[in-house]
């Protein structure tokens, strides 16, 4: 079947939400904490997904 398509607007909202979580986690736990790194990886995947749309 393939990947479900998300709109650019939905993806941008998700990216913003994840970015806020990343900032909060980094401030609370530090830039190199496991949780911060995991959030950064999720954000990176979403940004790559956004790049594929353009």
Secondary structure, 3 states (H helix, E strand, C coil): CCCCCCCHHHHHHHHHHHHHHHHHHHHHHCCCCHHHHHHHHHHHHHHHHHHHHC
